Each structure stands twice: as C-alpha cells, then as structure tokens.
C-alpha cells in the first residue's frame, strides 16, 4: 500500500506446499485472489500494472500511480479486495499463510 492506502505492490511467496501439487487449498486460494486482482487491474484502461509468477508459490504485482480520482478509488477497492481475501486465508490457515502489510512512499 502507498501512504494514501492505495495498492502499490504485492509480493507473495511460499504459499505453496501446504498440500500435494494440484491439491493445495492454500495455494489455490492465494493464487485465485492474486490472479483475479492482477487481471482486474490490468483490464483498467490507463492504469499501469505489471505482474508475474516466476515460480511455484511466487507472485509479484506492481501498479503505477493513479491518474485521477476514479483510478484512486479503483486501486483502493482492488487493494481492499486483495487484503481482505488474503487475511481470510491467513486466519483460516495460519501455519501455511502469513501476511505482512507495508506502507511505502511512491516516488
């Protein structure tokens, strides 16, 4: 999150291996949340978004600054969706999913 509470970036790692490959409920839940956030943000015209999943249990997402009030509201909503979803998974599976939320300044 940036200093205004908008989704700036997200790094997810280590959420795989809570179960067998293809049957890992934690990995599936985190993957669906992160991919949905990335696809939703990427579909927003005029919003710069980069995302990648370089390996099993790894995901990175970065957004550019919001151009106007509508983009700011969109980033706030996307960030809330992603945070609440990940918090829910972490609360249900605390041994397999831990979260750290950091506030950063945009340049």
ZADO-1210 file (C-alpha; in nm, 4 decimals, padded with zeros to 6 digits):
<atoms>
<atom x="00.0000" y="00.0000" z="00.0000" code="UNK" pos="1"/>
<atom x="00.1191" y="00.3520" z="-00.0551" code="UNK" pos="2"/>
<atom x="00.0915" y="00.6300" z="00.2017" code="UNK" pos="3"/>
<atom x="-00.2610" y="00.7067" z="00.0771" code="UNK" pos="4"/>
<atom x="-00.3807" y="00.3482" z="00.1275" code="UNK" pos="5"/>
<atom x="-00.3778" y="00.2601" z="-00.2418" code="UNK" pos="6"/>
<atom x="-00.2463" y="-00.0711" z="-00.3732" code="UNK" pos="7"/>
<atom x="00.1098" y="-00.0029" z="-00.4911" code="UNK" pos="8"/>
<atom x="00.2599" y="-00.3515" z="-00.4963" code="UNK" pos="9"/>
<atom x="00.2157" y="-00.7034" z="-00.3698" code="UNK" pos="10"/>
<atom x="00.4739" y="-00.9793" z="-00.3253" code="UNK" pos="11"/>
<atom x="00.3514" y="-01.3274" z="-00.2422" code="UNK" pos="12"/>
<atom x="00.5877" y="-01.6142" z="-00.1723" code="UNK" pos="13"/>
<atom x="00.5928" y="-01.9514" z="-00.0063" code="UNK" pos="14"/>
<atom x="00.2189" y="-02.0144" z="-00.0103" code="UNK" pos="15"/>
<atom x="00.2622" y="-02.3429" z="-00.1966" code="UNK" pos="16"/>
<atom x="00.3398" y="-02.6800" z="-00.0409" code="UNK" pos="17"/>
<atom x="00.0584" y="-02.6852" z="00.2180" code="UNK" pos="18"/>
<atom x="-00.0647" y="-02.9929" z="00.0340" code="UNK" pos="19"/>
<atom x="00.0184" y="-03.2061" z="-00.2677" code="UNK" pos="20"/>
<atom x="00.0618" y="-03.0350" z="-00.6032" code="UNK" pos="21"/>
<atom x="-00.2837" y="-02.9935" z="-00.7540" code="UNK" pos="22"/>
<atom x="-00.4497" y="-03.0357" z="-00.4136" code="UNK" pos="23"/>
<atom x="-00.3042" y="-02.7469" z="-00.2138" code="UNK" pos="24"/>
<atom x="-00.6044" y="-02.5443" z="-00.0945" code="UNK" pos="25"/>
<atom x="-00.3916" y="-02.2570" z="00.0413" code="UNK" pos="26"/>
<atom x="-00.2002" y="-02.2214" z="-00.2846" code="UNK" pos="27"/>
<atom x="-00.5250" y="-02.2359" z="-00.4811" code="UNK" pos="28"/>
<atom x="-00.6937" y="-01.9686" z="-00.2687" code="UNK" pos="29"/>
<atom x="-00.3957" y="-01.7306" z="-00.2757" code="UNK" pos="30"/>
<atom x="-00.3461" y="-01.7884" z="-00.6485" code="UNK" pos="31"/>
<atom x="-00.7094" y="-01.7135" z="-00.7324" code="UNK" pos="32"/>
<atom x="-00.7051" y="-01.3939" z="-00.5252" code="UNK" pos="33"/>
<atom x="-00.3778" y="-01.2668" z="-00.6701" code="UNK" pos="34"/>
<atom x="-00.4606" y="-01.3573" z="-01.0316" code="UNK" pos="35"/>
<atom x="-00.8058" y="-01.2003" z="-01.0042" code="UNK" pos="36"/>
<atom x="-00.6537" y="-00.8799" z="-00.8675" code="UNK" pos="37"/>
<atom x="-00.3949" y="-00.8725" z="-01.1477" code="UNK" pos="38"/>
<atom x="-00.6484" y="-00.9387" z="-01.4230" code="UNK" pos="39"/>
<atom x="-00.8934" y="-00.6838" z="-01.2854" code="UNK" pos="40"/>
<atom x="-00.6258" y="-00.4160" z="-01.2550" code="UNK" pos="41"/>
<atom x="-00.4798" y="-00.4976" z="-01.5986" code="UNK" pos="42"/>
<atom x="-00.8203" y="-00.4525" z="-01.7602" code="UNK" pos="43"/>
<atom x="-00.8408" y="-00.0942" z="-01.6313" code="UNK" pos="44"/>
<atom x="-00.7593" y="00.1340" z="-01.9221" code="UNK" pos="45"/>
<atom x="-00.4882" y="00.3875" z="-01.8450" code="UNK" pos="46"/>
<atom x="-00.3618" y="00.2144" z="-01.5297" code="UNK" pos="47"/>
<atom x="-00.0052" y="00.0824" z="-01.5427" code="UNK" pos="48"/>
<atom x="00.0175" y="-00.2690" z="-01.3966" code="UNK" pos="49"/>
<atom x="00.2917" y="-00.5311" z="-01.4021" code="UNK" pos="50"/>
<atom x="00.2588" y="-00.8819" z="-01.2705" code="UNK" pos="51"/>
<atom x="00.4467" y="-01.2081" z="-01.2829" code="UNK" pos="52"/>
<atom x="00.4561" y="-01.5519" z="-01.1284" code="UNK" pos="53"/>
<atom x="00.8199" y="-01.6563" z="-01.1754" code="UNK" pos="54"/>
<atom x="00.7899" y="-01.9879" z="-00.9919" code="UNK" pos="55"/>
<atom x="00.5677" y="-02.2134" z="-00.7830" code="UNK" pos="56"/>
<atom x="00.4405" y="-02.0188" z="-00.4831" code="UNK" pos="57"/>
<atom x="00.5694" y="-01.6833" z="-00.6139" code="UNK" pos="58"/>
<atom x="00.3756" y="-01.3814" z="-00.7384" code="UNK" pos="59"/>
<atom x="00.4569" y="-01.0124" z="-00.7834" code="UNK" pos="60"/>
<atom x="00.2268" y="-00.7244" z="-00.8700" code="UNK" pos="61"/>
<atom x="00.3101" y="-00.3564" z="-00.9097" code="UNK" pos="62"/>
<atom x="00.0829" y="-00.0678" z="-01.0028" code="UNK" pos="63"/>
<atom x="00.1656" y="00.2745" z="-01.1354" code="UNK" pos="64"/>
<atom x="00.0332" y="00.5882" z="-00.9692" code="UNK" pos="65"/>
<atom x="-00.3370" y="00.6626" z="-01.0095" code="UNK" pos="66"/>
<atom x="-00.4051" y="00.9311" z="-01.2693" code="UNK" pos="67"/>
<atom x="-00.7264" y="01.0669" z="-01.1198" code="UNK" pos="68"/>
<atom x="-00.9986" y="01.0159" z="-00.8586" code="UNK" pos="69"/>
<atom x="-01.1621" y="00.7252" z="-01.0419" code="UNK" pos="70"/>
<atom x="-00.8310" y="00.5377" z="-01.0659" code="UNK" pos="71"/>
<atom x="-00.7596" y="00.6120" z="-00.6993" code="UNK" pos="72"/>
<atom x="-01.0955" y="00.4636" z="-00.5997" code="UNK" pos="73"/>
<atom x="-01.0298" y="00.1624" z="-00.8225" code="UNK" pos="74"/>
<atom x="-00.6867" y="00.0990" z="-00.6648" code="UNK" pos="75"/>
<atom x="-00.8336" y="00.1390" z="-00.3160" code="UNK" pos="76"/>
<atom x="-01.1079" y="-00.1149" z="-00.3928" code="UNK" pos="77"/>
<atom x="-00.8645" y="-00.3616" z="-00.5517" code="UNK" pos="78"/>
<atom x="-00.6322" y="-00.3314" z="-00.2533" code="UNK" pos="79"/>
<atom x="-00.9181" y="-00.3876" z="-00.0092" code="UNK" pos="80"/>
<atom x="-01.0336" y="-00.6945" z="-00.2040" code="UNK" pos="81"/>
<atom x="-00.6846" y="-00.8461" z="-00.2099" code="UNK" pos="82"/>
<atom x="-00.6032" y="-00.7669" z="00.1546" code="UNK" pos="83"/>
<atom x="-00.9314" y="-00.8990" z="00.2909" code="UNK" pos="84"/>
<atom x="-00.9082" y="-01.2151" z="00.0841" code="UNK" pos="85"/>
<atom x="-00.5503" y="-01.2842" z="00.1931" code="UNK" pos="86"/>
<atom x="-00.6361" y="-01.2026" z="00.5568" code="UNK" pos="87"/>
<atom x="-00.9168" y="-01.4544" z="00.5401" code="UNK" pos="88"/>
<atom x="-00.6842" y="-01.7264" z="00.4082" code="UNK" pos="89"/>
<atom x="-00.4197" y="-01.6398" z="00.6700" code="UNK" pos="90"/>
<atom x="-00.6779" y="-01.6531" z="00.9501" code="UNK" pos="91"/>
<atom x="-00.8062" y="-01.9915" z="00.8361" code="UNK" pos="92"/>
<atom x="-00.4632" y="-02.1427" z="00.7661" code="UNK" pos="93"/>
<atom x="-00.2181" y="-01.9603" z="00.9969" code="UNK" pos="94"/>
<atom x="00.0510" y="-02.2300" z="00.9705" code="UNK" pos="95"/>
<atom x="00.0589" y="-02.2035" z="00.5918" code="UNK" pos="96"/>
<atom x="-00.0148" y="-01.8373" z="00.5215" code="UNK" pos="97"/>
<atom x="00.1302" y="-01.5327" z="00.6947" code="UNK" pos="98"/>
<atom x="00.0879" y="-01.1700" z="00.5879" code="UNK" pos="99"/>
<atom x="00.2896" y="-00.8547" z="00.6280" code="UNK" pos="100"/>
<atom x="00.1441" y="-00.5250" z="00.5060" code="UNK" pos="101"/>
<atom x="00.3890" y="-00.2436" z="00.4418" code="UNK" pos="102"/>
<atom x="00.3227" y="00.1185" z="00.3639" code="UNK" pos="103"/>
<atom x="00.5568" y="00.2724" z="00.1101" code="UNK" pos="104"/>
<atom x="00.6047" y="00.6104" z="-00.0466" code="UNK" pos="105"/>
<atom x="00.5542" y="00.6477" z="-00.4159" code="UNK" pos="106"/>
<atom x="00.8282" y="00.8337" z="-00.5974" code="UNK" pos="107"/>
</atoms>
